[in-house]
Amino acid sequence: MQVINLAEKFTRFSAHWHPHIVGELNGQQVKIAKVKGEFIWHQHDAEDEMFIVIKGKLFIDFKEKTVEINEGEMIIVPRGVPHRPHSEEEVHIMLFEPASTINTGETENELTRKNLSKI
């Protein structure tokens, strides 16, 4: 068992939309990422996705509305729901997802990350 300092972990990388694994529990991976700009529309057919905003303000577009998630807030996107995260400024987020979850869901493109590094 060890304490994980998230602020220190965020200093280890600068790329946006590139998640890193900081821990694992019960078949889930705890991931952190820096995001800025617009991601792609996607969905996860088999997994729910939880976003926790550590720093900044994240927006997630859904077909019927856009939600704003501020520092210290979280949202759970149910499986099968199309969504598109985006932000104007850099945002630090934490995600809890099954280890099998691919960041772009069923869509593969230049933002797809399959082999995540553990930091």
N, C-alpha and C positions, 0 to 999 in steps of 0.2 A: 504494500500500500504506500502510495506517495501522494503528496499534495501537488496539484497541477496549477501553476500560475498562468492564467489565461493571458494576462497582459504581456508576460514574457513570451508566451507562445506566438502571439500575434506579431512580435518583432522579428520572428524568424523567416517571414516570407512577405512578399509585396504583390504578387500576382493576384489579380481580381478573378473571381469566379473559379477558383481552384481550391477546393476543400482539402483540408489536412485532418488526419485522424489524431485525436488527443487521448482517446480512451475507448474501451469496449466493455459492454456489460450485457449479459443475457441475450447474445446474438445481435445486439445493437452496437452501432459505432457512434461515438460522440465526435463530431467533426466541427472544425471552425473554418471560416472563410472570410475573406475581405471581398466586398462586392461594390461595384460602382458602374453606373450606366444601366443598360437594359439587357436582361437575359432573354431567353427564347420562351415562347409559349410551349408548355409541355405538361405532361401528367404522369403520375405513377399509378399504374393499374392495380398493383398488388400491395402497395405500401402507403400508409399515412406519412406525412412529412411535418416535422415540428421545427419552426424557426424561432430562435430566441435572439433578440437584438441586444448585443452587448454594448455597442457604441453606434450612435447615429440614428438615422430614420430610414426605414425600409418601406417600400410600397410594393404591394402585390396586386396585380390586376387579375380579376376573375371576369368571366363573361358578362356578368350583370353589374359589377361594381369594382372599385379599387379600395383596398384597405391600407391604412397607415399603421405601421408598427414602430413604436418609439423605444428608446433605451429602457431596458428593464421589462419590456413587454414581449409576449410570445403569441404565436398563432399556430394552430394545427390545421393543415390542409388535408382533408380526407382523400383517401385513395380514389383515383378516377376523376378528380376534379382538375380541369385545365387551369393553369395559372402561369403568370409571368412576373417574377420579381424584378424590381428596378430601384435605382436610387440616383439622386442628383450628386450627392457627395459620397465619399467612401464610408461604408458601413461595415462593422464587424459583427458577424453572426455566429451562432452555434446551432448545430443541427443534431437531432437524434434520429437515426434511421437504421433499418436493418442493414447488415453488412452487404447484402446483395443489391442495395439501391444504387442506381446510376443517376448522376446529377441531372441529366437531361431526359430522364424517363425513357419513353419509347423512341425518342428522336435522337439520332446520332449526327453530330456535326463537329465543328472545330472547338466547341465548348465542352464536349463530352470528356469526362475524366473517369477512367475505369481503374487505373492503378494508382491509388492514393498513397501518399507518403505518410508515415507516422512520425509526428514530431513531439 
